[in-house]
Amino acid sequence: MRRRENRDSDLSAEMAKPQEKIGSSALRQIRPPPLSQHLREFASRPGAWLVVARNIIPVVGIYAFGWSAAVSVFNYWFDGLTALAAIVAALIPRALRETQSKKDHATLGGNVVRGVFVWLLLVGIVGLPYWIVLIPLHDLLLGNELRRQLAQSPALWFTFGSLAASHFWKAFRMGYDTMSDKELKQRARWDIYLLILRAIAMFIMAAHGLAFILVPLMALLLSYLEIWPERALGAVFGNPSRLWEYDPDSSTSSRRR
């Protein structure tokens, strides 16, 4: 009996080793390459110059043509939050369908109410970095100047409405309903994690007194996230190609065991 127990314990220990190795390698942060390599890659990519040129338009507008800094910062904040809300909204139908059992006979109106409630709850939780960033940026994002410009300019309402509509259209066109579970986790976490990094970076810049140059810094950050998204994700969340493996509950339970 003792030999059998020892064999069972050795077998379970060997089975646990690969799982720990896989989880640790997936969650291990990847250090970005040096600046010189970034510059060489940037110079060799013609599309990278177009990315920077597009993101630097608000910077030129503020410092050369007197654009409103409050509207530009609000554009960065609103753009990220609506993109996050659109991805969550695109995931809700599949989540409701998979969690609803055959015994449930929910009506269309009931599903719509449940979906809206879950969507608002998830946007409030997942989008928490965007709500927190309002604290250091309250003078810009909650000031009288921004409210006055939004109230007096229908063009701004049309611009931000079109921006939000484009995010929702793009999110529902991604095909989250037809993806496999592995592909869905990888794709959704890739997009959501990048948007969360964007909000966290805004908070760090504003909290350290860099709000006066927030627009140029955001232009550089957005360019980096668009050119090298895998490096930004790898530096914070680990291997970007294995985001689908990350499971906080399983990792915590394995550590306890």
ChimeraX attribute file (.defattr): number of C-alpha atoms within 10 A of each C-alpha:
attribute: neighborCount
match mode: 1-to-1
recipient: residues
	/A:1	6
	/A:2	7
	/A:3	8
	/A:4	9
	/A:5	10
	/A:6	11
	/A:7	12
	/A:8	12
	/A:9	12
	/A:10	12
	/A:11	11
	/A:12	11
	/A:13	11
	/A:14	11
	/A:15	11
	/A:16	13
	/A:17	10
	/A:18	11
	/A:19	13
	/A:20	14
	/A:21	10
	/A:22	12
	/A:23	17
	/A:24	14
	/A:25	14
	/A:26	21
	/A:27	20
	/A:28	14
	/A:29	17
	/A:30	19
	/A:31	12
	/A:32	15
	/A:33	9
	/A:34	8
	/A:35	9
	/A:36	9
	/A:37	11
	/A:38	14
	/A:39	10
	/A:40	10
	/A:41	13
	/A:42	15
	/A:43	12
	/A:44	11
	/A:45	11
	/A:46	10
	/A:47	12
	/A:48	18
	/A:49	14
	/A:50	12
	/A:51	17
	/A:52	18
	/A:53	14
	/A:54	12
	/A:55	18
	/A:56	19
	/A:57	12
	/A:58	23
	/A:59	21
	/A:60	15
	/A:61	14
	/A:62	16
	/A:63	11
	/A:64	9
	/A:65	10
	/A:66	10
	/A:67	14
	/A:68	15
	/A:69	22
	/A:70	21
	/A:71	19
	/A:72	20
	/A:73	20
	/A:74	17
	/A:75	18
	/A:76	17
	/A:77	19
	/A:78	17
	/A:79	16
	/A:80	22
	/A:81	23
	/A:82	20
	/A:83	22
	/A:84	25
	/A:85	22
	/A:86	22
	/A:87	22
	/A:88	23
	/A:89	21
	/A:90	22
	/A:91	19
	/A:92	19
	/A:93	15
	/A:94	14
	/A:95	13
	/A:96	15
	/A:97	11
	/A:98	9
	/A:99	8
	/A:100	13
	/A:101	10
	/A:102	7
	/A:103	6
	/A:104	7
	/A:105	10
	/A:106	13
	/A:107	9
	/A:108	9
	/A:109	9
	/A:110	11
	/A:111	16
	/A:112	14
	/A:113	12
	/A:114	14
	/A:115	18
	/A:116	14
	/A:117	11
	/A:118	17
	/A:119	19
	/A:120	13
	/A:121	12
	/A:122	17
	/A:123	19
	/A:124	14
	/A:125	12
	/A:126	17
	/A:127	21
	/A:128	15
	/A:129	20
	/A:130	24
	/A:131	15
	/A:132	14
	/A:133	21
	/A:134	17
	/A:135	14
	/A:136	18
	/A:137	20
	/A:138	10
	/A:139	14
	/A:140	19
	/A:141	23
	/A:142	14
	/A:143	12
	/A:144	12
	/A:145	15
	/A:146	19
	/A:147	14
	/A:148	10
	/A:149	15
	/A:150	14
	/A:151	11
	/A:152	11
	/A:153	10
	/A:154	10
	/A:155	10
	/A:156	15
	/A:157	14
	/A:158	11
	/A:159	12
	/A:160	16
	/A:161	11
	/A:162	12
	/A:163	16
	/A:164	20
	/A:165	15
	/A:166	14
	/A:167	19
	/A:168	20
	/A:169	13
	/A:170	15
	/A:171	20
	/A:172	16
	/A:173	11
	/A:174	14
	/A:175	12
	/A:176	21
	/A:177	17
	/A:178	10
	/A:179	12
	/A:180	10
	/A:181	12
	/A:182	12
	/A:183	14
	/A:184	17
	/A:185	17
	/A:186	18
	/A:187	17
	/A:188	18
	/A:189	16
	/A:190	20
	/A:191	14
	/A:192	19
	/A:193	18
	/A:194	20
	/A:195	21
	/A:196	19
	/A:197	17
	/A:198	21
	/A:199	23
	/A:200	17
	/A:201	17
	/A:202	28
	/A:203	22
	/A:204	14
	/A:205	20
	/A:206	19
	/A:207	14
	/A:208	9
	/A:209	11
	/A:210	14
	/A:211	20
	/A:212	11
	/A:213	13
	/A:214	18
	/A:215	23
	/A:216	16
	/A:217	18
	/A:218	21
	/A:219	20
	/A:220	16
	/A:221	19
	/A:222	19
	/A:223	21
	/A:224	17
	/A:225	17
	/A:226	15
	/A:227	19
	/A:228	15
	/A:229	16
	/A:230	18
	/A:231	20
	/A:232	22
	/A:233	22
	/A:234	21
	/A:235	15
	/A:236	16
	/A:237	19
	/A:238	22
	/A:239	20
	/A:240	22
	/A:241	14
	/A:242	19
	/A:243	23
	/A:244	18
	/A:245	15
	/A:246	19
	/A:247	11
	/A:248	9
	/A:249	8
	/A:250	11
	/A:251	16
	/A:252	10
	/A:253	9
	/A:254	13
	/A:255	8
	/A:256	7
	/A:257	7
